Amino acid sequence: MGRKAKFGDDGAVKQIKGPGRKAKKQKPPKMLPGLPKLEGDDEPKKLSHRQKQRASRRSKKKEERKLIKKEKKKGVKKDDVKNNNEESDATKNIKSEIVKQFSDSNSSWLKSKNSKSIIPEKDDDIESYDSDSDVDDENEEENGLESIDEDGLSDDDDYLAGTLDDVDSSNESGIEDTVHKNKETSTKKRKAEESDDELLPIEKAAKKLKAAKKKEDAEANEEMKMQINVASQDVFVFPASDKIDEHIPIPEVEQRIKDILLVLSNFNKFREENRSRQEYTELLLKDLCTYFSYNTFLMEKMMHLFPLEDLMSFLEASETPRPVTIRTNSLKTRRRDLAQALINRGVNLDPIGNWSKVGLVVYNSTVPIGATPEYLAGHYMLQAASSMLPVMALAPQENELILDMCSAPGGKASHIAAIMKNTGVLIANDVNKNRAKAVIGNFHRMGIANSVISTYDGRHIPQLFKNFDRVLLDAPCTGTGVISKDSGVKMSKDETDLQRCFTLQRELLLAAIDSLNFKSSTGGYLVYSTCSVLVEENECVIDYALKKRDVKLVDTGLSFGTEGFTNLRQHRFHPTMKLTKRFYPHTHNMDGFFVAKLKKFSNIIPKNNESDDNEEEIETNNVDAETTEVEDIVEKPVANIKKPKHGRGKNRTEKNK
């Protein structure tokens, strides 16, 4: 399907002459008859100020070119001096013509100035510049556009083409400068493009990266200057002594806390004269206690523990609750199946992270997460993410004898039983009988069958049970890591409570070490954990155990967490204390926690150096004696247990006598 050819009488194809259909120019518009004519339609169009200037230049330059061509044809050769004289004469003539009297309408604002002429001196430059200007002028004239002066004015007066009226020499000098600048920029662009063409693609990319980096550095410097200016303008003024104790609104307290932190970040620069750092820290302590509702003792401990830049982050994170997390019961289901079942019930959840294979974090739920059929069937346990870490550090094995010294409400103990796959023996002990009931209920619901639940005092455990392969001690503490769950800690805990806690923790830790079997082929490990962030309850207790028993710190096996302190203020600890792990709410988005793992090497107890200069060692009671089974030990009577008062028990004791 092609175009139809047009044949003539002779049979030859006719060749269409003239421009094609698309090349035809558009005809001028036809005005409808009867429309009124506008004023000035019949009159010729008036030239603008610039068009008049350019027309006059073109006429002058054409005349000069004609003269130059005639001289070249005649073969007349003149010296350079004469040429320069002629050129100077020509420029003088042009200037004399340029500087004329102004018209009556423009004489009030135009002034004549003696400056450089825009006409170049060399012939080649004249030809090149004229050709460019002619093309531009012709384009403008064809488009029918009128140029406007630099001052934003245009002339509507009658001017004759070829005359130079209202010419300002300063405008000509400005045009000459712009022409030179445009030439310089065009040459620079050409050189840059030529150099870019020669570069490899990798080099071009590197060049772009360098340019972007320079730009980012410049922006960063500007931001730094702005911050410095703001900081220099807003300098904190320390309040007077009589106004420190005055009650001020909470927003003002918050702003003053920020100002004091800024001063302490660069104390030499922002501090006031005759003001010490202690005065600023005391004021900061008072404001923090007011803003976060802490007592002075606990806030001082927090300020000693954290740097100033992390202190506010920790305090603010402790005010917000942590995400709800659940642990899958691997005895009854898999995490994938449990997640699918809960999603079908309208629960929005995700895996807790790469560090756990059984944890799930719940964002929101349309049903109560603690009353679903899956929960009642024992498929999962409501448990904090930080509570899974001690069990992971303990790493229990199948067919082992394991003790959980403080087991209530049973989250960690059920986790241990699930890892053991209901093999071996798990002793779940808690001194509080009411809390032990929660352990019984959770164990029944979770389907745990390898456990024995007891309610003895943990300090007396070595007298009842011994030779455990592994021991987990989640010691009672002040709870400074779980303030988001119990805000009463902020005001209720004082120095007496802290001293009672770490004294009890030391006794429990020594008892847990004594109940371990260092000859165990698979174990001999103890994990100590607290939900506190204070050094007195964590590193100090572990350091005490390292001095009192033949144990050493080992790696916890946890892939994340902050290393424990080896020195803090007046405290100096063993270098292996860095093997312990700390977890904070503002860095790990979980409750504040401390985890340490110890390995027992013998039953030898080092003697106190103060009582005996010779470093002798004595063994614990009944170390050389053969160890007995757990069942036999449990059947032995304990001195603290009272005899039954009912008749049957009384008669039995009499018969035995």
VOGU-3710 file (C-alpha; in Angstrom, 3 decimals, decimal comma):
1> mgrkakfgdd> 0,000/0,000/0,000  1,998/2,974/-1,287  1,158/6,360/-2,637  -0,629/6,554/-5,957  1,657/7,785/-8,722  0,430/10,488/-11,077  1,181/9,631/-14,751  1,056/12,053/-17,679  -0,121/11,525/-21,212  3,225/10,006/-22,162
11> gavkqikgpg> 3,075/7,526/-19,309  5,897/9,239/-17,443  5,543/10,110/-13,798  4,842/13,734/-13,224  7,351/15,510/-10,999  5,708/17,907/-8,624  7,515/21,195/-8,576  7,684/23,768/-5,847  7,608/23,330/-2,081  5,820/20,453/-0,515
21> rkakkqkppk> 2,604/20,627/1,374  4,274/20,817/4,769  6,798/23,419/3,623  4,179/25,984/2,726  4,178/29,029/4,921  1,121/29,884/6,884  -0,834/32,725/5,402  -1,619/35,781/7,480  -4,930/35,590/9,324  -7,994/36,944/7,575
31> mlpglpkleg> -10,005/39,410/9,542  -13,720/38,935/9,587  -15,672/41,644/7,781  -17,397/44,185/9,912  -14,835/44,208/12,752  -13,627/47,690/13,747  -10,019/48,437/12,921  -7,647/49,180/15,752  -5,799/52,433/15,933  -2,396/52,314/14,267
41> ddepkklshr> -3,047/49,278/12,032  -2,427/51,263/8,852  0,607/53,039/10,263  4,055/51,420/9,898  5,452/49,672/12,984  7,767/51,769/15,121  11,270/50,521/15,927  12,380/50,180/19,514  15,383/51,884/20,987  17,698/48,875/20,615
51> qkqrasrrsk> 16,536/48,092/17,099  17,384/51,627/16,061  20,864/51,298/17,570  21,522/47,981/15,844  20,247/49,250/12,507  22,599/52,200/12,676  25,530/49,939/13,597  24,793/47,572/10,750  24,709/50,382/8,227  27,998/51,799/9,450
61> kkeerklikk> 29,717/48,407/9,532  28,532/47,482/6,047  30,047/50,670/4,691  33,363/49,938/6,440  33,419/46,366/5,095  32,843/47,604/1,554  35,790/50,001/1,882  38,064/47,258/3,234  37,138/44,866/0,422  37,843/47,532/-2,218
71> ekkkgvkkdd> 41,259/48,210/-0,718  42,092/44,496/-0,714  41,097/44,131/-4,346  43,279/47,048/-5,406  46,215/45,406/-3,586  46,986/48,516/-1,615  49,133/47,611/1,381  49,379/50,068/4,194  51,579/50,075/7,279  50,210/49,043/10,652
81> vknnneesda> 50,605/52,553/11,982  48,401/54,021/9,278  45,795/51,328/9,835  45,717/52,126/13,525  45,330/55,808/12,775  42,483/55,118/10,377  40,778/52,838/12,897  41,107/55,437/15,616  39,653/58,032/13,255  36,758/55,735/12,425
91> tknikseivk> 36,023/55,105/16,110  36,215/58,825/16,798  33,728/59,498/14,033  31,378/56,866/15,420  31,704/58,288/18,931  31,070/61,759/17,634  27,927/60,529/15,978  26,914/58,554/19,071  27,251/61,509/21,416  24,467/63,696/20,036
101> qfsdsnsswl> 21,775/65,729/21,537  19,028/63,798/23,257  15,390/63,968/22,344  13,101/66,104/24,397  11,344/63,124/26,000  14,566/61,387/27,228  16,783/64,377/28,056  15,735/64,256/31,725  17,213/60,817/32,506  19,924/60,159/29,887
111> ksknsksiip> 23,453/61,449/30,438  26,429/61,304/28,125  29,498/59,509/29,478  32,978/59,100/28,044  33,757/55,390/28,080  35,060/52,693/25,815  33,376/51,988/22,494  31,825/48,649/21,811  33,404/48,455/18,347  36,496/46,221/18,395
121> ekdddiesyd> 39,742/47,411/16,932  40,711/44,503/14,697  39,078/43,729/11,354  38,579/40,048/12,097  36,801/40,817/15,345  34,576/43,291/13,524  33,486/40,733/10,969  32,818/37,975/13,520  30,969/40,226/15,912  28,903/41,825/13,146
131> sdsdvddene> 27,838/38,543/11,664  26,582/37,312/15,019  24,776/40,501/15,812  23,148/40,599/12,367  21,770/37,113/12,782  20,363/37,932/16,218  18,814/41,153/15,014  17,224/39,506/12,016  15,743/36,801/14,221  14,282/39,351/16,532
141> eengleside> 12,832/41,342/13,680  11,279/38,258/12,105  9,683/37,276/15,374  8,258/40,748/15,644  9,568/41,251/19,219  10,388/44,628/20,594  13,375/44,881/22,928  13,208/46,812/26,153  15,840/49,052/27,700  17,806/48,053/30,784
151> dglsddddyl> 15,818/50,542/32,819  12,587/48,814/31,770  11,488/51,668/29,483  10,596/51,666/25,784  10,235/54,532/23,329  7,015/55,069/21,442  8,254/58,260/19,726  8,876/58,474/15,984  12,463/57,648/15,056  14,119/57,272/11,698
161> agtlddvdss> 16,042/54,127/10,868  19,760/54,761/10,575  19,949/57,531/13,209  21,427/57,275/16,703  19,192/59,015/19,164  19,239/58,620/22,953  22,425/56,516/23,067  24,201/56,023/26,368  27,824/54,995/26,206  27,614/53,271/29,595
171> nesgiedtvh> 25,134/50,772/28,129  27,585/50,007/25,338  30,407/49,344/27,804  28,131/46,988/29,749  27,294/45,099/26,555  30,995/44,765/25,783  31,701/43,311/29,252  28,895/40,768/28,948  30,168/39,703/25,521  33,638/39,062/26,931
181> knketstkkr> 32,248/37,134/29,900  30,102/34,962/27,663  33,123/34,174/25,498  35,196/33,190/28,553  32,476/30,937/29,969  31,915/29,301/26,570  35,643/28,536/26,227  35,743/27,075/29,747  32,743/24,857/28,998  34,340/23,626/25,797
191> kaeesddell> 37,560/22,730/27,603  35,630/20,935/30,354  33,585/18,961/27,795  36,730/17,989/25,887  38,411/16,816/29,087  35,263/14,853/30,084  35,206/13,128/26,699  38,774/11,941/27,239  38,013/10,500/30,708  36,873/6,936/31,361
201> piekaakklk> 33,378/6,309/32,795  34,885/5,465/36,201  36,850/8,705/36,222  33,732/10,657/35,280  31,823/9,052/38,148  34,656/9,846/40,551  34,640/13,441/39,367  30,914/13,693/40,048  31,367/12,180/43,514  34,083/14,708/44,342
211> aakkkedaea> 31,829/17,554/43,277  28,950/16,195/45,368  31,252/15,781/48,369  32,461/19,370/48,069  28,863/20,515/48,008  27,969/18,463/51,093  31,032/19,762/52,961  30,073/23,327/52,148  26,520/22,749/53,416  27,826/21,093/56,581
221> neemkmqinv> 30,126/24,035/57,258  27,234/26,431/56,857  25,123/24,416/59,310  27,982/24,361/61,813  28,358/28,122/61,545  24,625/28,543/62,101  24,698/26,296/65,168  27,683/28,144/66,573  25,912/31,432/66,039  22,774/30,146/67,760
231> asqdvfvfpa> 24,798/28,735/70,631  26,710/31,985/71,014  23,479/33,971/71,083  21,544/31,752/73,543  23,901/31,393/76,493  22,442/29,854/79,629  22,294/32,262/82,556  22,692/30,525/85,904  19,804/31,468/88,220  20,418/33,344/91,415
241> sdkidehipi> 20,740/31,457/94,685  17,385/32,690/95,979  15,578/31,620/92,776  16,935/28,055/92,515  14,381/26,626/94,937  11,476/28,421/93,316  8,807/26,309/91,646  8,778/26,745/87,871  6,548/25,140/85,196  7,549/21,816/83,647
251> peveqrikdi> 8,269/23,263/80,151  10,745/25,702/81,688  12,366/22,858/83,626  12,778/20,883/80,402  14,369/23,860/78,636  16,730/24,470/81,549  17,809/20,813/81,480  18,708/21,171/77,790  20,618/24,378/78,470  22,628/22,828/81,311
261> llvlsnfnkf> 23,476/19,790/79,182  24,715/22,155/76,465  26,902/24,001/78,962  28,336/20,769/80,381  29,083/19,433/76,892  31,579/22,308/76,399  32,098/23,661/79,872  35,065/25,939/79,191  33,216/27,746/76,417  29,665/28,175/77,760
271> reenrsrqey> 30,103/28,382/81,523  29,731/31,550/83,491  32,683/33,022/85,314  33,074/32,013/88,967  30,743/29,021/88,404  32,006/25,489/89,008  30,917/22,272/87,329  29,524/21,031/90,618  27,001/23,882/90,726  25,735/22,994/87,265
281> telllkdlct> 25,482/19,268/88,083  23,589/19,960/91,315  21,103/22,130/89,447  20,789/19,444/86,753  20,164/16,794/89,427  17,396/18,891/90,969  15,720/19,550/87,602  15,919/15,883/86,527  14,341/14,758/89,793  11,545/17,274/89,254
291> yfsyntflme> 10,965/16,448/85,598  11,128/12,603/85,805  9,855/12,201/89,426  12,936/10,416/90,807  14,324/10,619/94,296  17,750/12,191/94,720  19,540/8,939/95,609  18,452/7,009/92,528  19,031/9,941/90,156  22,575/10,344/91,473
301> kmmhlfpled> 23,218/6,674/90,702  21,928/7,155/87,160  24,088/10,235/86,615  27,155/8,322/87,788  26,327/5,377/85,536  25,562/7,075/82,210  27,330/9,844/80,289  25,333/13,045/79,965  24,540/12,442/76,294  23,026/9,004/77,142
311> lmsfleaset> 21,377/9,964/80,425  18,405/11,734/78,871  17,912/8,925/76,349  17,820/6,295/79,110  15,430/8,285/81,311  13,051/8,988/78,430  13,146/5,358/77,238  12,362/4,173/80,775  9,157/6,213/80,699  7,760/4,424/77,623
321> prpvtirtns> 6,675/0,749/77,758  8,595/-1,845/75,789  6,953/-3,824/72,958  4,875/-6,866/73,910  6,779/-10,077/73,162  5,803/-13,744/73,336  7,860/-16,949/73,341  6,761/-19,968/71,338  6,470/-23,223/73,290  8,517/-25,574/71,129
331> lktrrrdlaq> 7,058/-28,567/72,993  3,663/-28,025/71,342  4,083/-25,958/68,165  6,453/-24,155/65,823  6,891/-20,414/65,553  5,717/-20,320/61,936  2,466/-22,149/62,712  1,833/-20,031/65,792  2,415/-16,795/63,876  0,001/-17,862/61,139
341> alinrgvnld> -2,670/-18,786/63,667  -2,367/-15,456/65,488  -2,360/-13,472/62,231  -5,631/-15,163/61,303  -7,056/-13,901/64,603  -6,093/-10,300/63,830  -2,714/-10,061/65,553  -0,003/-7,946/63,901  3,372/-9,489/64,755  6,909/-10,101/63,506
351> pignwskvgl> 9,900/-12,250/64,528  11,720/-10,678/67,431  15,102/-10,796/65,687  17,855/-12,995/64,348  19,120/-13,772/67,839  16,017/-15,789/68,835  14,241/-18,645/67,064  11,168/-18,696/69,304  10,452/-15,021/70,009  7,711/-12,899/68,424
361> vvynstvpig> 7,000/-9,198/68,900  3,346/-8,101/68,880  2,577/-4,606/67,555  -1,192/-4,576/67,969  -4,030/-7,055/68,310  -7,797/-7,067/67,925  -8,090/-9,817/70,563  -6,610/-10,041/74,087  -3,182/-11,612/73,567  -3,388/-13,327/76,967
371> atpeylaghy> -6,758/-15,007/76,365  -6,558/-16,590/72,930  -7,198/-20,307/72,447  -3,523/-20,707/71,534  -2,462/-19,158/74,845  -4,838/-21,331/76,852  -3,574/-24,389/74,974  0,006/-23,545/76,017  1,354/-22,696/72,570  3,113/-19,558/73,779
381> mlqaassmlp> 4,140/-17,666/76,891  3,947/-13,922/77,504  7,578/-13,141/78,232  9,826/-10,092/77,892  12,592/-10,217/75,324  15,264/-9,631/77,966  14,020/-12,644/79,981  14,948/-14,981/77,117  18,609/-13,954/77,245  19,682/-15,716/80,513
391> vmalapqene> 18,305/-19,072/79,289  20,106/-18,651/75,961  23,323/-17,931/77,864  22,772/-20,986/80,095  22,416/-23,235/77,016  20,860/-26,262/78,795  21,381/-29,728/77,330  19,146/-32,775/77,321  19,214/-35,228/80,235  20,866/-32,741/82,609
401> lildmcsapg> 20,084/-31,837/86,203  19,321/-28,108/86,270  18,271/-25,728/89,031  16,312/-22,493/88,622  16,826/-20,922/92,035  14,300/-18,059/91,686  11,840/-19,416/89,140  8,522/-17,554/89,655  6,418/-16,971/87,590  7,984/-19,723/85,482
411> gkashiaaim> 8,905/-18,039/82,189  12,613/-18,909/82,267  12,015/-22,339/83,835  9,519/-23,319/81,125  12,009/-22,093/78,499  14,669/-24,373/80,003  12,283/-27,348/79,984  11,378/-26,687/76,341  15,052/-26,654/75,319  15,610/-29,885/77,287
421> kntgvliand> 12,608/-31,413/75,439  11,113/-32,660/78,716  14,178/-34,793/79,466  16,375/-34,758/82,545  15,284/-33,073/85,796  14,455/-29,412/86,368  14,181/-28,079/89,933  12,084/-24,901/89,900  12,477/-23,207/93,288  11,001/-20,001/94,683
431> vnknrakavi> 10,815/-18,888/98,286  7,384/-17,276/97,872  4,640/-19,899/98,014  2,024/-17,623/96,464  4,228/-16,996/93,458  4,981/-20,711/93,206  1,310/-21,272/92,374  1,846/-19,293/89,153  4,718/-21,632/88,289  2,469/-24,667/88,765
441> gnfhrmgian> -0,266/-23,204/86,559  2,117/-22,257/83,755  3,843/-25,650/83,832  0,513/-27,468/83,517  -0,568/-25,213/80,659  2,748/-25,519/78,811  2,879/-29,330/79,166  6,099/-29,559/81,202  6,579/-32,979/82,821  10,250/-33,086/83,889
451> svistydgrh> 10,100/-30,527/86,713  10,020/-30,512/90,494  8,661/-27,340/92,136  9,975/-26,349/95,569  9,613/-23,358/97,901  12,867/-23,361/99,876  15,051/-20,423/100,694  17,708/-20,271/98,013  20,464/-19,695/100,582  19,763/-23,165/102,024
461> ipqlfknfdr> 19,703/-24,993/98,688  23,215/-26,545/99,067  22,011/-28,339/102,180  19,136/-29,920/100,195  20,251/-30,298/96,554  23,718/-30,675/95,114  25,627/-31,696/92,013  23,645/-29,699/89,492  25,007/-29,537/85,974  23,752/-25,973/85,462
471> vlldapctgt> 22,182/-23,327/87,699  20,207/-20,242/86,723  20,006/-17,438/89,295  17,715/-14,587/88,329  18,307/-12,734/91,563  15,824/-10,322/93,180  16,883/-6,729/92,624  15,777/-3,102/92,872  14,199/-3,227/89,378  15,920/-0,133/87,965
481> gviskdsgvk> 15,894/-1,736/84,511  12,109/-2,213/84,403  10,930/1,222/85,531  8,532/1,296/82,576  6,633/-1,606/84,198  6,841/-0,376/87,806  7,172/3,399/88,105  7,076/3,180/91,905  10,754/2,252/91,869  11,663/5,869/91,080
491> mskdetdlqr> 10,589/7,137/94,498  10,600/4,080/96,747  14,174/2,788/96,464  16,877/4,233/98,685  20,314/3,290/99,936  18,955/0,840/102,521  16,993/-1,095/99,883  20,036/-1,254/97,628  22,234/-2,575/100,437  19,691/-5,262/101,341
501> cftlqrelll> 19,451/-6,326/97,707  23,140/-6,765/96,965  23,720/-8,520/100,336  21,004/-11,052/99,471  22,364/-11,401/95,936  25,844/-12,237/97,215  24,488/-14,928/99,540  22,351/-16,460/96,806  25,223/-16,444/94,315  27,586/-18,229/96,706
511> aaidslnfks> 24,880/-20,802/97,480  24,276/-21,373/93,746  27,993/-21,913/93,163  28,184/-24,388/96,049  25,293/-26,424/94,592  27,104/-26,844/91,239  29,008/-29,995/90,287  32,356/-28,942/88,849  33,010/-32,552/87,719  30,028/-32,529/85,383
521> stggylvyst> 31,016/-33,621/81,876  28,522/-31,313/80,176  28,084/-28,440/82,619  29,402/-26,815/85,732  28,027/-23,479/84,527  26,072/-20,822/86,371  24,242/-17,822/84,858  23,618/-14,792/87,057  21,114/-12,190/85,839  19,255/-9,189/87,233
531> csvlveenec> 16,752/-6,679/85,858  18,815/-3,837/87,301  21,389/-1,504/85,724  23,203/-0,484/88,905  26,826/-1,558/89,317  26,370/-2,471/92,987  23,938/-5,262/92,022  25,838/-6,573/89,007  29,596/-6,183/88,613  30,207/-5,786/92,352
541> vidyalkkrd> 28,369/-9,043/93,136  30,235/-10,977/90,424  33,555/-9,548/91,600  32,731/-10,679/95,129  32,031/-14,228/93,898  35,311/-14,335/91,958  37,182/-13,631/95,203  35,204/-16,057/97,382  34,931/-19,108/95,103  37,034/-20,918/92,514
551> vklvdtglsf> 35,057/-19,709/89,503  35,857/-17,759/86,375  33,848/-15,696/83,934  33,255/-17,162/80,477  31,637/-15,847/77,320  27,843/-15,673/77,485  27,413/-16,603/73,812  25,078/-13,651/73,191  25,768/-11,913/69,898  24,741/-8,415/71,011
561> gtegftnlrq> 24,750/-6,260/74,107  27,090/-3,808/75,831  30,169/-5,064/77,654  30,226/-4,865/81,433  32,269/-2,293/83,319  35,857/-3,026/84,263  36,151/0,325/86,067  33,604/2,958/87,018  34,417/5,908/89,245  35,901/4,415/92,451
571> hrfhptmklt> 35,212/0,795/91,411  37,906/-1,438/89,855  36,902/-4,905/88,638  38,582/-7,940/87,123  39,521/-7,536/83,427  37,331/-10,512/82,489  34,281/-8,486/83,546  34,030/-7,334/79,920  32,671/-10,843/79,125  29,424/-9,917/80,876
581> krfyphthnm> 26,596/-8,291/78,925  24,464/-5,246/79,654  21,196/-4,349/77,905  19,541/-0,929/77,968  16,086/0,249/76,875  17,417/3,193/74,850  19,930/1,143/72,845  18,407/-2,364/72,538  14,682/-1,537/72,946  14,283/-4,052/75,771
591> dgffvaklkk> 14,248/-3,900/79,539  17,454/-3,053/81,359  19,224/-6,337/82,075  22,538/-7,821/83,172  23,796/-11,316/82,255  26,986/-13,037/83,459  28,119/-16,646/82,975  30,463/-18,396/85,435  32,217/-21,766/85,323  33,132/-23,635/88,485
601> fsniipknne> 36,550/-25,339/88,612  36,663/-26,827/92,117  35,012/-26,841/95,535  37,968/-25,093/97,126  37,144/-21,908/99,058  40,003/-19,385/99,241  40,699/-18,267/102,792  40,389/-14,592/103,699  43,778/-12,861/103,513  43,028/-10,599/106,475
611> sddneeeiet> 42,586/-13,503/108,910  45,575/-15,543/107,711  48,669/-14,256/105,928  49,517/-17,680/104,560  47,268/-18,277/101,568  45,982/-21,689/102,630  42,957/-23,278/101,111  40,317/-25,342/102,795  37,681/-27,487/101,267  33,967/-27,266/101,850
621> nnvdaettev> 32,208/-29,671/104,171  31,661/-33,164/102,810  33,709/-32,517/99,637  35,672/-35,761/99,949  32,578/-37,727/100,831  30,770/-39,461/98,054  27,955/-37,436/96,497  24,474/-38,788/96,905  21,532/-38,716/94,535  19,010/-35,908/94,596
631> edivekpvan> 16,167/-38,203/95,644  18,029/-39,367/98,753  18,877/-35,820/99,760  15,307/-34,647/99,368  14,087/-37,379/101,766  16,441/-36,200/104,560  14,765/-34,004/107,189  15,699/-30,345/107,355  16,246/-28,621/110,675  14,155/-25,600/109,747
641> ikkpkhgrgk> 11,070/-27,684/108,809  8,541/-27,898/111,664  7,040/-31,242/112,725  3,332/-31,755/112,027  0,980/-31,072/114,950  -1,865/-33,409/113,955  -2,404/-36,721/115,685  -1,262/-39,071/112,988  2,107/-37,458/112,687  2,507/-37,430/116,446
651> nrteknk> 1,716/-41,132/116,774  4,140/-42,016/113,992  6,974/-40,171/115,662  6,257/-41,915/118,959  6,252/-45,332/117,280  9,536/-44,590/115,620  11,012/-43,772/118,982
//
